[in-house]
Amino acid sequence: MYDSLNQIVIEEEKEGIPFWMLVQMEECKELQKAPEASEQEMLAIYQAMQDSYRDYEDELHSASGLVGGEGAKMYRRRKEGTLLCGDFIGRVMEKALKISESNACMKRIVAAPTAGSCGVVPAVFLSIQEQKQLSDEKMVEALYVAGGIGGVIASRASLSGAAGGCQAEIGAASAMAAGGLVYLQGGTAADIANAAALALKSLLGLACDPVAGLVEVPCVKRNVLGAVNAVTAADMTLAGIMSKIPADEVFDAMYNIGKHMDEEIRETAKGGLATTLTGMQIKEKMSQWKN
């Protein structure tokens, strides 16, 4: 796979092959796979994202009791028309909550790129598909774009909260969603890379500090943050607002920040929100419940 978004930008400009197809071609070459087979696999992934949203249950709660019902609350608020941010962002927030809650409730989700960040890309993609009435085939192309961005981040930095903090999970997912969204709005490879840079820049340094070691608090709400951040990065890009730091350099910066993060804020539940008074009380309650 590619290890540079700039390389993809150059190839699109030189060869006239769109970003998504360059990623697909690279995957097919690496895995010795036919394009048709690759597209069918990607379609299955997108359909699983759709299912993860449709299968949400309003009354279902995680075993810990910390997560459940939040997506339903956002849905009701959106339907009332009282959200300050409007209907589209409301849809994004609702879907991010529902899908990431489903993860905590042990339902089937798509790790995009991780289970802890599973709500970001689907929330953005399903919402724009609804609004623009886009085909599943077009959404598959956007998934290649998102996958290409995620692949470069994995190559240059990390997609693991344990290695790089939550910036490597929610931050990476936000960059992936932003790039895919820009593609669906007619953006070039340069635009896609710019949106990814803007999205990840805004989340650099984000700690991974799960309360009681569960991928629930604050993880579910951070999926909302990552999804909405992706939309703002896409809108800024499409307005002509450019990142002063290129995407590849942003990814490298994320890697360096992750290296300097104390292990206490890299998914160990030994720092950050996990060690607040309330966080410790929740941990103790969970420990007693398990025993």
C-alpha positions in Angstrom: 0.0 0.0 0.0 1.0 3.6 -0.3 3.0 5.2 2.4 2.5 8.8 1.2 -0.6 10.8 0.4 1.6 13.2 -1.6 2.6 10.3 -3.8 -1.1 9.6 -4.6 -1.6 13.3 -5.3 1.2 13.3 -7.8 0.1 10.1 -9.5 -3.5 11.4 -9.9 -2.2 14.6 -11.4 0.2 12.8 -13.7 -1.8 9.8 -14.8 -5.4 11.2 -14.5 -6.4 8.2 -12.4 -8.6 9.1 -9.5 -7.5 8.7 -5.9 -9.9 5.8 -5.1 -8.8 3.8 -8.2 -5.1 4.3 -7.4 -5.7 2.8 -4.0 -7.7 0.0 -5.5 -5.1 -0.8 -8.1 -2.4 -0.9 -5.4 -4.5 -3.2 -3.2 -5.2 -5.6 -6.1 -1.5 -5.6 -7.1 -0.4 -6.3 -3.5 -3.0 -9.0 -2.8 -3.1 -10.5 -6.3 -6.8 -9.8 -6.5 -9.2 -8.9 -9.3 -10.8 -5.4 -9.2 -14.2 -6.9 -9.2 -13.5 -9.1 -6.2 -12.0 -6.1 -4.4 -15.1 -4.0 -5.1 -17.4 -6.8 -3.8 -15.4 -7.1 -0.6 -15.5 -3.3 -0.1 -19.3 -3.3 -0.8 -19.7 -6.0 1.9 -17.8 -3.8 4.3 -20.1 -0.8 3.5 -23.2 -2.9 3.9 -21.9 -4.0 7.3 -21.6 -0.3 8.2 -25.2 0.2 7.1 -26.2 -2.8 9.2 -24.4 -1.6 12.3 -26.5 1.5 12.2 -29.8 -0.2 11.4 -29.4 -2.9 14.1 -29.1 -0.3 16.9 -31.5 -0.9 19.7 -32.7 2.1 21.7 -33.1 0.2 25.0 -29.9 -1.8 24.8 -27.1 -1.0 27.3 -23.6 -2.3 27.6 -22.8 -4.9 30.3 -21.3 -2.2 32.4 -24.4 0.0 32.1 -22.2 3.0 31.2 -23.3 3.1 27.5 -26.7 2.9 25.9 -29.6 5.0 24.8 -27.6 8.1 23.9 -28.1 7.7 20.1 -31.9 7.5 20.7 -31.8 10.8 22.6 -30.0 12.5 19.8 -32.5 11.1 17.3 -35.4 12.5 19.3 -33.7 15.9 19.6 -33.0 16.0 15.9 -36.5 15.1 15.0 -37.8 17.9 17.2 -35.8 20.3 15.1 -34.2 21.9 18.1 -30.5 21.1 17.5 -28.3 24.2 17.2 -26.1 22.5 14.7 -28.9 21.6 12.2 -30.2 18.4 10.7 -27.1 17.2 8.8 -24.7 17.5 11.7 -27.4 16.1 13.9 -27.6 13.0 11.7 -23.8 12.6 11.9 -23.9 12.9 15.7 -26.8 10.4 16.0 -25.1 7.8 13.8 -21.7 8.2 15.5 -23.4 7.6 18.9 -25.5 4.7 17.7 -22.8 2.8 16.0 -20.2 3.2 18.7 -22.8 2.3 21.3 -23.5 -0.9 19.3 -19.8 -1.7 19.6 -19.9 -1.4 23.4 -23.1 -3.6 23.4 -21.2 -6.3 21.4 -23.1 -5.9 18.2 -21.4 -6.3 14.8 -19.5 -3.2 13.7 -16.7 -2.4 11.2 -13.4 -1.4 12.7 -12.7 1.8 10.8 -9.8 1.8 11.5 -10.4 0.4 15.0 -13.4 -0.8 17.0 -13.0 2.2 19.3 -13.4 4.6 16.4 -16.0 2.5 14.5 -18.6 5.3 14.5 -16.7 8.0 12.7 -16.5 7.0 9.1 -19.9 5.3 8.9 -21.6 8.3 10.6 -20.2 10.7 8.0 -20.6 8.4 5.0 -24.2 7.2 5.8 -25.3 10.8 6.4 -23.9 12.2 3.2 -25.4 9.3 1.3 -28.8 10.0 2.7 -28.5 13.7 2.0 -27.1 13.4 -1.6 -28.9 10.2 -2.5 -25.6 8.6 -3.5 -25.3 5.0 -4.7 -23.6 2.3 -2.7 -21.1 2.0 -5.6 -20.1 5.6 -5.1 -19.8 5.0 -1.4 -17.5 2.1 -2.1 -15.2 4.5 -4.0 -15.2 6.8 -0.9 -14.3 3.8 1.2 -11.2 3.2 -1.0 -10.3 6.8 -0.4 -10.7 6.4 3.4 -8.8 3.2 3.3 -6.0 4.8 1.4 -5.6 7.5 4.0 -5.8 5.0 6.8 -3.1 2.9 5.1 -0.7 5.8 4.9 -1.3 6.7 8.5 -0.6 3.1 9.5 2.6 3.1 7.5 3.9 6.4 8.8 2.5 6.4 12.3 0.0 4.0 14.0 -3.7 3.2 14.3 -3.3 1.9 17.8 -4.4 3.8 20.9 -1.9 1.7 22.9 0.9 2.9 20.6 -0.1 6.5 19.8 -3.1 7.5 22.0 -6.6 8.3 20.9 -5.2 10.6 18.2 -4.2 7.3 16.4 -7.8 6.0 16.5 -10.4 8.8 16.5 -7.9 11.2 14.9 -7.1 8.7 12.1 -10.8 7.9 11.6 -11.6 11.6 11.3 -8.9 12.1 8.7 -10.3 9.1 6.8 -13.8 10.4 6.9 -12.8 13.9 5.9 -11.0 12.7 2.9 -13.8 10.5 1.8 -16.3 13.2 2.2 -14.3 15.6 0.1 -14.0 13.0 -2.6 -17.8 12.6 -2.6 -18.1 16.4 -3.0 -16.0 16.3 -6.1 -12.6 17.1 -4.6 -9.2 16.2 -6.1 -6.5 14.1 -4.5 -4.9 17.3 -3.3 -8.2 18.3 -1.7 -8.5 14.9 -0.1 -5.1 15.1 1.4 -5.7 18.6 2.6 -8.9 17.6 4.4 -7.1 14.7 6.1 -4.4 17.0 7.3 -6.9 19.5 8.7 -8.9 16.8 10.4 -5.9 15.1 12.1 -4.2 18.4 13.0 -7.2 19.3 15.2 -6.9 16.0 17.2 -3.1 15.7 17.6 -2.2 14.8 21.2 -5.6 13.2 22.1 -5.1 10.9 25.0 -6.4 7.3 25.2 -7.8 7.1 28.7 -10.7 4.7 28.9 -12.5 4.7 32.2 -12.2 1.3 33.9 -10.3 0.1 30.8 -13.6 -0.2 28.8 -14.0 1.2 25.3 -17.0 3.2 26.5 -16.2 6.4 28.4 -15.1 8.7 26.9 -14.8 6.7 23.6 -18.4 6.8 22.5 -18.7 10.6 22.7 -15.3 11.0 21.0 -16.7 9.2 18.0 -19.1 12.2 17.7 -16.2 14.6 18.0 -14.2 12.8 15.3 -17.2 12.7 12.9 -18.2 16.3 13.3 -14.5 17.3 13.0 -14.3 15.5 9.7 -17.2 17.5 8.3 -15.7 20.8 9.3 -12.3 19.8 7.8 -14.1 18.9 4.5 -16.1 22.1 4.5 -12.9 24.2 5.1 -11.1 22.4 2.3 -14.0 22.9 -0.1 -14.0 26.6 0.8 -10.4 26.8 -0.2 -8.8 26.9 3.2 -5.5 25.1 3.1 -3.5 23.3 5.7 -0.1 25.0 6.1 1.4 21.6 7.0 1.1 18.8 4.4 -0.8 15.6 5.3 2.3 13.3 5.4 4.0 15.7 7.8 0.9 15.8 10.0 1.0 12.0 10.1 4.7 12.1 11.0 4.0 14.6 13.7 1.3 12.3 15.1 3.9 9.5 15.3 6.3 11.7 17.2 3.7 12.9 19.6 2.7 9.3 20.3 6.3 8.3 21.0 6.5 11.1 23.6 3.2 10.2 25.3 3.4 8.7 28.7 2.1 5.1 28.8 -0.5 6.3 31.3 -2.5 8.0 28.5 -2.0 5.3 25.9 -4.9 2.9 26.6 -3.7 1.7 30.0 -6.4 3.3 32.0 -3.7 4.6 34.4 -4.1 8.3 33.6 -6.4 11.0 32.3 -10.1 10.6 32.8 -9.6 7.0 34.0 -7.9 8.3 37.2 -10.4 11.1 38.0 -12.4 10.6 41.3 -15.5 9.5 39.3 -13.4 7.4 37.0 -11.9 5.5 39.9 -15.3 5.1 41.5 -16.6 3.6 38.3 -13.6 1.3 38.1 -14.2 0.1 41.7 -17.9 -0.5 41.0 -17.0 -2.5 37.9 -14.5 -4.6 39.9 -17.1 -5.4 42.6 -19.6 -6.3 39.9 -17.1 -8.7 38.2 -16.4 -10.3 41.6 
